[in-house]
Amino acid sequence: MRSFPFILIIVIFFSACEKDISVNLQQQEPQLVVEGQFENDAFPFVVLSHSLDYFSKIDPAVLLNSFVHGATVSVSDGNRTMALKEQVININGAKLYVYLPDTSQMANAFRGKAGLKYKLNINADNKSYESMTTIPLVALKLDSMWAQRVKVKSDTNKARLWVRITDSPEPGNYARYLTRRNSELFLPGLNSVVDDQIVNGTTFEIPVDAGVDRNKPIDLESVGYFNRGDTVTLKFSNIDKATYDFWRTIDFAYNSNGNPFASPIKILGNVPGALGYWGGYAVTYRTIIISK
């Protein structure tokens, strides 16, 4: 309680001394934003956009205009190179411009394979960018998954998801997870990444939070729980250190939003000269029906 008088003095001081302060915020040039993903047994996709000013008004038209068109994008495994071509897809009625393998050159296309490195090359806005990622071998192995009934206040319809994971003896393994409830989209938990810094070489059990839509308000009392009767699919992916750092800092920034006592966080991307990331994923799926 010794801190209370100090805080009180600060409040009184600032309430008694008011002064208008004008801050001149310089306009920043838009930067290229990269979201690139390559999973095992799948083709890569890359989304390119321009960053928006902090105080920009965000609406569908602004987001649509932020996409970068006409870029030259390719992915190489060191022996083969495939070109990605801009295509339009629809997700829940919204247009999304994505760079995917060129359907006219599918003979040169290849799917991701665990244990290989992949280089992304981008030429956009008269600038060149490149980044490297790895689809790692499965070092954090998902052994089993189960649900445990819980009571949240007076609600007895909730359940907590648990998983058992075995980590390989070699240190430095990382993973990210998303969950899908019934037929909804895959969504990340509030803390969606794990590493083996403490549990290296062991078999351990951890709870898995239900994924959340980060574009909507969340209920802090029920977040993380599923409902009894849900069909839950877990997407568990081994990732490399750079991909882990990107999502770890994204999670921290989201969870700290609005907290005046939180430390500033820098999002750690892995595309030099741009924002965002190029990540490889060794994916494992598991599904469970939570009994009623």
Residue, then its C-alpha position, 0 to 999 in steps of 0.5 A: m500500500r506504500s505506493f498509494p500516496f505517491i500515485l495520489i500525489i501524481v494525480i493531484f499534480f496533473s489535475a492541478c496543472e493543465k496545459d494544452i500540448s500539441v504533438n506534431l506527428q510526422q506522416q510515414e511513408p507506407q511500407l510493404v506488409v507481407e503475410g506469407q505462409f507455406e505448409n507441408d503438403a500444400f502450396p504457398f500463398v502470399v498476401l501483399s499490402h501497404s501499411l496504413d497510418y496509425f490514425s487512418k480511418i479503417d473501412p472495407a474500401v480502405l482495406l481493399n485499396s491497401f492491397v499491392h497489385g502487379a508484384t513479381v513473387s516467387v518461391s524457391d527451394g534451392n533447386r526449383t523456383m515457382a512463380l506466384k500470380e495474383q488471384v482474387i478469392n472471396i472469404n465470407g463475402a470479402k475480396l482478398y488478393v492473394y499470390l498463389p502458384d500460377t495455374s498456367q505453369m503448374a508443372n513448375a509448382f511444388r508443395g511444401k515438405a517438412g525439413l526443407k528451407y524456402k526462399l521468398n522473393i518479392n519485387a514490388d513498388n520498384k523494390s526487392y525483398e527476400s526472406m527465408t523460412t523452414i518447414p521444420l521436422v516435427a519435433l513437438k509431437l502431438d500425442s493426444m487431446w481430450a476435453q475436461r468439463v469445467k464450471v465457469k461461474s454458474d455455467t456448467n456447459k463449458a469444457r477445457l481442451w488439453v493436449r499431451i505433447t512429446d518434445s524431441p531431445e534437441p532444444g529450440n523447438y516451436a509450435r503454433y496452434l489454431t482451433r476450429r469450433n464446429s464449422e467456423l474458421f480456424l482461429p488462434g488462442l490469446n497465446s497461440v505459440v509454445d516453445d520447449q525452453i522449459v520442457n525440452g526433451t519431456t512429455f508434458e500436458i498443457p491446456v489449449d484455449a479456444g481460438v478468438d476472433r480478434n476483430k470482435p470484443i471478447d468475454l474475459e470470463s468465458v474466453g478460452y473455453f469450448n461448449r459441451g457438444d462442440t466438435v473441435t479441430l486443432k491445427f497444431s504446427n511446428i514452426d521455426k524461431a523467426t515465425y515463433d517470434f513474429w506470432r509471439t510478439i503479435d500475441f503480446a501486442y494484442n493482449s497488452n492493447g489498452n493496458p497503460f502499464a504494459s511495455p512497448i512491444k516491437i513486432l519481430g518480422n522476418v522480411p528485411g525492409a518490410l513488415g510482416y513475415w514469411g513462415g513455414y508450418a509442419v501441420t498436424y490436425r486432431t478432431i474431438i467431439i466434446s461429450k454433452 
